[in-house]
């Protein structure tokens, strides 16, 4: 997950902030610069942000933390600049991997957890509508069936769990040998999987071939994609419908699904389709 909160702010150039909602520290009566502190982070897709750090009151739907550390980047990658629907990132990982220097800072969730009715957070994310996060409660009206409890290994700072099996479509369960663990990450719409899973998946897609020029598999836009099921813990499967696995359009008649990557837009955001 993302390590901390950072926001588009007035220290970025006007060209960088065009189309974004911009935080102005001078207009906040509760803002305080954290002297000498910096942050510098690079994400799995190569995007990045870096700059100084401040403290301010952060309110997310009524869950409020005073003196929350906030990254104030002076530089962000083009991918963030071009995504005008996003104005920053909220960190929900464990504070042990916070990259703020010279002293690590607590994440929003670690700060707010003691004040909540329950130290929990939930995500309800949709491909065809507005999603939501809730802090401090589990709304049982928003899911069906029995809730599964899966142990999390936080030794690496992430919401990490065992994920050692997968199935393509209605096929049998297969073991994942190269990377039998996974992390839940609200910072991306991609699902990163072992090469063995990607190869097995695309073997079931008619016309799919690996294309070096796009760094992944391509297939006809009218191809029928099978579902993908992956283990969450040792006794539960999560199934991603094939209808939402397309990643992006490339060329005229093909669609790319990056090698080892699938778009979880059933939960997050709908991507371009051919």
C-alpha angles and dihedrals in degrees: 000000000000111000103221144344121282128169142196104260145171093271089073120083119267090245090056095050099043108130094012132107103247128209114223111198091198090064094054116088091197099049120115128179114236097224115228095003122129139172132205122179136170121193131214094264092054096258117135147181132193140170143093133330134235139177124236144143111279119198119186109181093324096317099118133190122184119213093015113172111246127188113231104195123207089188132034132170123261092251090066093044092052093049099078091172088071126064100177143322134272116218116227102163125103116286093238090084097043107134099205111128149249086006125022117238130213119256122243093255094050090051096047099040097084090054096052127094086239125011092241141110129198135199128210106181125171138192094215105036148019115304129206145205125215128198125204101012143060111222105211091193090070099065138040130221127022120324114242121221115214123182115240124216106211096175090110094044096254136101090259127173141164115279108167104149139054140175132201115219110316092337127125124277114268129196121250106222105169100054112006095173132071140188129221107232125181090188098082142041090215129094111215113204140171115280088244090061093047093049093047090049097050092045084071094052114088112234095010115145134168112253119195092198092066097031095238150045120309127196139170113287090233093054116124109239119209123228119262122219122192131182119253103195120331102302108032137074128204114203123206112199114238089229091073101041098089111116108192145324120267121181122338107300107020139073125209126226105185116240108271091000131106127178112242091203090142083078104023127024135336113251131208116283133196 
